[in-house]
Amino acid sequence: MNLKANLDIIRHDKPLIHCITNHISINDCANAVLASGAKPIMAEHPKEVAEITKMSEALAVNLGNISDSRMKSIMISGEIAKEYKIPSVIDVVGVACSKLRLDFAREYIDKYNPSVIKGNEAEIRALCGFDFCTKGVDSQSESSDNELTFLCQKASEMFCSTVLISGKTDCVSDGNKTALVKNGSYLMPYVTGTGCIMNVICAVLLSKNEPFASAVNSAVLMGLAGEKAEEKFNKENSITFFHNSIIDALFLMSNDEILEKGRVEIYE
């Protein structure tokens, strides 16, 4: 199976990635897209997002810190992405703690069938209508690998999309193939926006690859970036240094490194 991330092609072509994300992590997301070799555009005004999405090679939307105008823009962009066959990813942030977000996410997914649906375990459980445990937007669920695999496969079948469950172990399924990714750092929950960054990185990869490989590689990329940043943290003992080092690691990442150091288990 070809899981090449195509970073060399991305860095050559510099695809335009339309990101409608929350204001808490918008700067980190823009820098992460740039560090990966693509070009971000963070447009979110309802009167301009249709033309912005139309000219982009991938779309990333995020339900964090949601607002009326952003919800409207996400729907407009989702419709354009579907019409023009532009690959897209939705991060269903907070659907386990807000009925507004849950209902909105289900409507968006039903209407526009995004290429990838991303969320933590509690969020994907909520989306599927299963029991879940959460504290704010953070999942408190800790399933075994087998349970996580079952959930991811079930969600993919329910929504006819590739599903990416982020957590200590990341899980990806397209309904036929399922992958467990075990890269990462214990420090990642101590800085905000790492999940949002993974979402836009997935969109970057979607611009040049199919959904399953893009979702797996976005998990590997973020995990390896966390590991590299942790090495620097251990020298500096600064969580701010760790945070900034994630972007540095994304900038320095190579295709070979992803293939060689990615701890990925694939089941078919």
Backbone torsions as a table, in degrees:
resi	resn	phi	psi	omega
1	MET	NA	131.7	-179.1
2	ASN	-85.5	107.7	177.9
3	LEU	-109.3	22.4	179.1
4	LYS	-60.3	135.1	-175.3
5	ALA	-81.2	-14.0	179.1
6	ASN	61.1	32.6	179.5
7	LEU	-62.9	-32.3	179.0
8	ASP	-64.5	-40.3	177.8
9	ILE	-67.8	-42.5	179.3
10	ILE	-60.4	-45.0	-177.2
11	ARG	-70.0	-24.7	175.9
12	HIS	-79.2	-46.6	-173.9
13	ASP	-83.6	-24.8	-179.3
14	LYS	51.0	59.4	-177.8
15	PRO	-61.7	146.4	177.3
16	LEU	-82.6	125.0	-178.1
17	ILE	-115.2	118.2	178.3
18	HIS	-86.9	120.2	-177.7
19	CYS	-118.7	119.4	170.8
20	ILE	-109.2	95.6	-173.3
21	THR	-126.0	178.8	-175.7
22	ASN	-84.1	157.7	-175.2
23	HIS	-73.7	-13.6	177.7
24	ILE	-68.2	-37.2	-173.7
25	SER	-119.6	10.0	-171.8
26	ILE	-61.1	-39.0	-179.1
27	ASN	-67.6	-44.1	177.6
28	ASP	-61.7	-40.9	-179.2
29	CYS	-64.6	-43.5	178.3
30	ALA	-61.8	-44.0	179.5
31	ASN	-66.6	-34.8	178.9
32	ALA	-66.7	-40.4	177.2
33	VAL	-62.7	-44.8	178.0
34	LEU	-62.4	-43.9	-178.8
35	ALA	-62.9	-28.1	-179.9
36	SER	-82.6	-10.0	176.4
37	GLY	107.3	-3.0	-179.7
38	ALA	-98.4	-177.8	179.1
39	LYS	-118.0	122.5	179.3
40	PRO	-89.9	147.5	166.0
41	ILE	-135.1	123.6	-169.5
42	MET	-104.7	35.1	-176.4
43	ALA	-66.6	139.0	179.2
44	GLU	-143.0	4.9	177.7
45	HIS	-73.8	130.0	-177.1
46	PRO	-56.0	-25.8	-176.6
47	LYS	-84.9	-5.8	-179.7
48	GLU	-124.3	-12.6	-171.6
49	VAL	-68.0	-27.4	179.2
50	ALA	-61.7	-48.9	-178.5
51	GLU	-70.9	-31.4	178.0
52	ILE	-67.6	-47.1	179.7
53	THR	-61.7	-40.1	-176.7
54	LYS	-60.1	-33.4	-177.9
55	MET	-90.6	-2.3	-176.3
56	SER	-92.3	161.4	179.3
57	GLU	-98.9	-9.8	174.5
58	ALA	-162.5	157.1	-179.0
59	LEU	-126.3	133.1	173.1
60	ALA	-122.5	125.5	175.5
61	VAL	-122.0	153.9	-170.2
62	ASN	-145.2	132.4	-176.1
63	LEU	-93.0	7.9	178.3
64	GLY	-66.9	143.2	175.0
65	ASN	48.6	49.6	-170.0
66	ILE	-67.9	152.0	177.9
67	SER	-140.8	163.8	-179.8
68	ASP	-57.7	-46.8	-176.3
69	SER	-67.2	-38.3	-179.8
70	ARG	-69.5	-36.5	176.8
71	MET	-62.4	-42.8	178.8
72	LYS	-62.8	-43.9	-179.1
73	SER	-65.5	-39.2	179.3
74	ILE	-61.1	-42.4	178.8
75	MET	-64.9	-42.0	179.3
76	ILE	-62.8	-46.7	-178.4
77	SER	-66.8	-37.7	177.3
78	GLY	-60.6	-41.0	179.1
79	GLU	-64.2	-43.5	179.2
80	ILE	-64.6	-43.9	-179.7
81	ALA	-59.7	-41.6	178.5
82	LYS	-66.4	-45.6	-177.2
83	GLU	-62.3	-40.9	-175.6
84	TYR	-99.2	9.6	177.5
85	LYS	56.3	43.6	175.8
86	ILE	-91.6	123.9	-178.1
87	PRO	-62.7	145.8	-175.5
88	SER	-145.2	156.7	176.4
89	VAL	-135.7	137.8	174.9
90	ILE	-116.2	132.3	173.2
91	ASP	-99.8	111.8	-172.8
92	VAL	-86.3	53.3	-177.2
93	VAL	-57.9	127.9	170.5
94	GLY	80.8	6.2	-178.7
95	VAL	-69.0	-15.1	177.6
96	ALA	-85.3	-6.3	-178.9
97	CYS	-127.0	4.4	-177.1
98	SER	-148.2	121.1	178.1
99	LYS	-64.6	-35.4	177.7
100	LEU	-55.9	-50.0	-178.0
101	ARG	-68.7	-39.7	-179.0
102	LEU	-62.2	-48.2	179.9
103	ASP	-63.6	-40.5	-179.8
104	PHE	-64.9	-45.6	-179.4
105	ALA	-61.3	-43.9	179.9
106	ARG	-63.6	-39.7	178.7
107	GLU	-64.9	-45.4	-179.7
108	TYR	-60.9	-47.4	-178.3
109	ILE	-64.1	-41.3	-179.7
110	ASP	-64.6	-40.3	-176.7
111	LYS	-79.2	-39.1	-165.8
112	TYR	-118.0	-3.4	172.4
113	ASN	42.0	67.9	-179.9
114	PRO	-61.2	153.7	-179.8
115	SER	-61.9	-41.1	-178.4
116	VAL	-134.6	136.7	171.9
117	ILE	-111.9	122.1	-177.6
118	LYS	-116.4	140.8	174.9
119	GLY	-173.3	166.6	173.5
120	ASN	-79.5	177.7	-173.1
121	GLU	-60.1	-44.1	-179.2
122	ALA	-62.8	-39.5	-179.1
123	GLU	-66.0	-42.6	179.1
124	ILE	-69.3	-37.2	174.9
125	ARG	-61.3	-45.6	179.1
126	ALA	-61.5	-42.9	-180.0
127	LEU	-59.7	-37.7	-178.9
128	CYS	-82.0	-10.5	-177.3
129	GLY	85.6	18.4	179.1
130	PHE	-93.7	164.8	174.2
131	ASP	-64.9	147.5	-179.8
132	PHE	-150.3	166.2	177.4
133	CYS	-132.3	123.4	-176.3
134	THR	-143.7	157.2	173.0
135	LYS	-132.1	103.6	-171.5
136	GLY	66.0	-131.0	178.7
137	VAL	-93.4	3.8	-178.5
138	ASP	-97.2	134.9	178.4
139	SER	-74.6	138.0	173.3
140	GLN	-108.2	2.5	179.0
141	SER	-79.4	139.7	178.5
142	GLU	-137.4	84.7	-178.7
143	SER	-85.5	160.7	173.5
144	SER	-71.5	167.9	178.3
145	ASP	-58.1	-41.5	-179.6
146	ASN	-63.6	-42.5	179.5
147	GLU	-66.4	-40.6	179.2
148	LEU	-64.3	-42.5	178.3
149	THR	-61.8	-44.5	178.9
150	PHE	-61.1	-46.5	-179.9
151	LEU	-59.9	-45.8	-176.9
152	CYS	-65.4	-43.2	177.5
153	GLN	-62.3	-44.4	-178.6
154	LYS	-62.5	-44.8	-179.6
155	ALA	-62.8	-41.4	179.2
156	SER	-62.6	-41.1	177.9
157	GLU	-66.4	-40.0	-178.6
158	MET	-64.8	-40.4	-171.5
159	PHE	-106.5	-0.8	178.0
160	CYS	54.8	39.0	177.4
161	SER	-139.3	160.7	168.5
162	THR	-70.1	135.8	-179.0
163	VAL	-116.3	134.1	177.6
164	LEU	-118.6	113.4	176.0
165	ILE	-100.4	118.1	-179.3
166	SER	-94.1	147.0	179.6
167	GLY	171.3	-163.0	177.6
168	LYS	-56.0	-44.3	166.2
169	THR	-111.8	126.5	176.6
170	ASP	-88.2	147.9	179.7
171	CYS	-133.2	136.6	179.9
172	VAL	-130.2	136.5	175.1
173	SER	-145.5	142.6	170.7
174	ASP	-110.9	14.5	-179.3
175	GLY	94.4	-27.5	177.5
176	ASN	-107.9	-47.1	178.0
177	LYS	-109.2	144.2	176.5
178	THR	-134.3	138.7	-179.8
179	ALA	-127.5	141.2	169.4
180	LEU	-108.5	131.2	-179.7
181	VAL	-117.8	124.8	-172.7
182	LYS	-118.8	31.6	171.2
183	ASN	-90.1	158.7	175.9
184	GLY	146.1	179.7	-178.8
185	SER	-134.6	143.3	177.6
186	TYR	-65.5	-14.7	-177.6
187	LEU	-84.2	-14.9	-172.8
188	MET	-60.3	-35.5	177.3
189	PRO	-68.9	-8.5	-177.7
190	TYR	-90.0	-2.4	173.5
191	VAL	-126.3	145.8	-178.0
192	THR	-83.3	150.2	170.4
193	GLY	96.0	-1.5	-177.9
194	THR	-66.0	-36.3	176.3
195	GLY	-67.0	-38.5	177.8
196	CYS	-64.0	-39.6	177.7
197	ILE	-63.4	-43.7	178.3
198	MET	-58.5	-37.1	-179.5
199	ASN	-62.5	-47.4	-178.9
200	VAL	-72.7	-31.2	174.7
201	ILE	-63.4	-39.0	176.2
202	CYS	-59.8	-41.8	178.0
203	ALA	-63.9	-41.2	176.4
204	VAL	-56.1	-48.7	-178.1
205	LEU	-68.0	-34.5	178.1
206	LEU	-61.7	-26.5	-178.7
207	SER	-64.7	-19.9	-176.7
208	LYS	-132.7	12.7	-177.3
209	ASN	-155.0	169.9	179.7
210	GLU	-80.6	164.1	-169.7
211	PRO	-60.8	-44.1	-176.5
212	PHE	-62.6	-50.8	179.6
213	ALA	-62.2	-38.6	-180.0
214	SER	-63.9	-43.5	-179.5
215	ALA	-67.0	-43.7	178.5
216	VAL	-61.0	-48.2	-176.6
217	ASN	-69.0	-29.6	175.6
218	SER	-66.0	-37.1	177.0
219	ALA	-67.8	-42.6	178.3
220	VAL	-64.2	-47.4	179.9
221	LEU	-55.5	-49.5	-179.7
222	MET	-66.0	-39.1	178.9
223	GLY	-63.5	-46.3	178.9
224	LEU	-65.6	-38.6	177.3
225	ALA	-61.0	-40.9	176.5
226	GLY	-63.3	-40.6	179.4
227	GLU	-64.2	-43.8	179.0
228	LYS	-65.5	-40.7	178.7
229	ALA	-66.2	-34.0	178.0
230	GLU	-64.3	-37.7	177.5
231	GLU	-59.0	-41.2	179.0
232	LYS	-72.1	-36.1	177.5
233	PHE	-59.6	-40.8	-178.1
234	ASN	-63.3	-21.0	177.0
235	LYS	-90.9	-32.1	-173.0
236	GLU	-104.9	-22.6	-176.8
237	ASN	54.2	41.9	-179.1
238	SER	-129.6	119.5	179.8
239	ILE	-69.2	-28.3	175.2
240	THR	-66.9	-39.7	177.1
241	PHE	-63.5	-41.7	177.3
242	PHE	-59.7	-46.8	-179.2
243	HIS	-57.0	-50.8	-178.1
244	ASN	-67.9	-30.9	-177.4
245	SER	-69.4	-20.3	176.4
246	ILE	-62.9	-44.4	178.9
247	ILE	-64.9	-41.5	177.3
248	ASP	-57.6	-44.9	-177.5
249	ALA	-64.4	-39.0	177.4
250	LEU	-62.0	-39.6	-179.5
251	PHE	-64.7	-35.0	-175.1
252	LEU	-93.1	-2.9	-175.0
253	MET	-70.3	147.5	178.2
254	SER	-125.3	161.1	175.6
255	ASN	-58.1	-44.0	-178.1
256	ASP	-61.8	-39.6	-179.6
257	GLU	-64.2	-39.7	178.6
258	ILE	-62.7	-44.3	-178.9
259	LEU	-69.8	-37.8	-175.5
260	GLU	-79.9	-37.2	-172.0
261	LYS	-106.2	-7.4	177.4
262	GLY	-68.5	125.8	178.2
263	ARG	-95.7	85.8	-171.6
264	VAL	-119.2	130.3	173.6
265	GLU	-115.6	124.1	-176.8
266	ILE	-114.7	134.1	-179.6
267	TYR	-123.1	135.0	179.0
268	GLU	-123.1	NA	NA
